[in-house]
Amino acid sequence: MTSASAKTSRERPFYSLHADAYDLLIDDPVDSWVDAVHARLSSAGRWPASVLDAGCGTGRHAAALIARGHRVDLVDASAELLSLAARRCPSARALLADLCTLQIPSAYDAVTCRGVLNDMITDQDRMSAVQHLAESLRPGGLLFLDVREVQASRKRADGVTRTRRVDLGDGASLTFHARSTWRHGTLHVEERYDLARPGAAGQRSSYAFAMRPWTESELCAMLHASGLSSIEISASVGRRTTDRLFVVAC
């Protein structure tokens, strides 16, 4: 059965219809986060490491890890994003999968997962995803997470519509509008996409979904329940906003 988070990954225009604009709209720097992961793996004697990039998106972070000598496999629930990542990382194995039901036959020195765990709304899906990520690790392997933090995320959910326009080339452009509000512990997001191409009628699509940020105590409880005993939680790395946490667990 497909989880609600995987359904969102397959339906959300950002991940499907407009996947080609993903890197233009999400342009947070890659190197600082990858450097932090690389440094931890190197200090743990795991270089080069076998890495599973869970929720790889377009593969920017995977490509940077490969450039640092690591061996990376790709997983995503969006076929369009995974296709872009596979083209960017031709040496990587690519797997279309739901993280809540992930079954990986190999074991990895590290698993990285940025942002995706926010899409798991229910306790069951959150626990299932964390457990499957932990089970993909070799003994002593490292799990690296980037998740939204509750209080900072609530503060940012101010109901203001934010708009960004990106150039797609050949005169085409995509204007992205997003509005977020906070209700009952979840972040509710309303998106609209306006695609303009020369000589063609404008195309509009919209999507609404919810995300559930994390508390540090919930992270620790689920990671411990998944067999990971050493947990470090710090401020975000490689993000332009301050509503994220950087988590390392083993």
ABEGO torsion letter per residue (X at the ends): XBBAAAAAAAABAAABAAAAAAAAABABBAAAAAAAAAAAAAAAGBOBBBBBBBGAEAGAAAAAAAAAGBBBBBBBABAAAAAAAAAABAABBBBBBBAAABBBABBBABBBBBGAAAABABAAAAAAAAAAAAAABBBGBBBBBBBBBAAAAAAABAGBBBBBBBBAEGGBBBBBBBBBBBBGGBBBBBBBBBBBBBGBBBBBBBBBBBBBBBBAAAAAAAAAAAGBABBBBBBBBGBABAABBBBBBX
